């Protein structure tokens, strides 16, 4: 996957996992971008979102999921989002 800088605004929207991981939504909140993951409880069928601020540094974009850094990359050619611990996502 290409590691290049990109405008986070192009990621805004809903993303569906190709690996059957939870759906991801990226949205803008003021000056920052946030990533929300929708977790489904298989027993109660209740959805519960968790929201994380997308951060950037010299190595690229990332979020902290459960205390661990998860890089976020985007391939413009394929319109594919990759989150290090969750895998690949296609725009929904």
N, C-alpha and C positions, 0 to 999 in steps of 0.2 A: 504494500500500500504506500502511496506517495506521502511523504511528510513535507508538506508545504504550508506556508501561512495562508489563511483564507479569512474572509469576512464571516464572522459567526452568524450574521443575519441570513446567510444562505442555508443555514441548518434549521431555521425556525420551521416547525411543523411536527407532524406525527411520523414516527419511524417504526417499522415492523421488523422484528428479528427473523432472520432466515434460519436461525438455530433454535427456534421455539423458546427463546428467552422472553422476559416481559417486554411489553410495548414501551417505547420511549417517546416522550414529547419534549421538544426544545422550544423555549419561549424567551422573550425578552422581558426583563423586569427593570424598568428604568434604564440605567446605563449598563447593567450586567445581563448576561444570558444564563438561563437556568435549564437544567436537565431534570425532568421528572420521569420516574420509573413507576409504572402501574403494576403492583404485585396483586395477583389473584389468590385468595385463600381457596384451595380446592374443596375444602369441607363446607365452608359457609357461603362460598361463591361471592364473597365481599371483596371489592377492589380497595386497595389502600395505596395511595401515592406516596412516594418519597422524593423530595426535591433537593438538588445539589447545585451549587454555583459552579459554572464553568470558569476555570481559571486558565491563564496563559503565562508562559515563561519562554525562555530561550529554546526549550525543547519542544514547544508546541502547546496544544490545548489538553486539559485534563480535568477530572473531578476526583474527589476523594470519596470512594465507596467503601463503607465499613472500615474507615481508617486507612485504606490503602489507595495509593495513587493509581488511577486508571486513565491511560492516555486516550484521547479522542482524535481520530484521523478521518479525513474526508477525501474521497476520490471523486473529483468533479466529472471525469469522463464516464464513470459508471453510476454517478449519483448514489454512492454508497458510503454510509457512515460506519466506522468501526470503533467500538469501545473495547479497550484492551481485555477486560474480564468477561465481557458479555458477547463478544463476537460482532458479526456484520449485520447491518440493518439497511433495509430498502425503504424509500419514502412511501408513505401510505396515502 
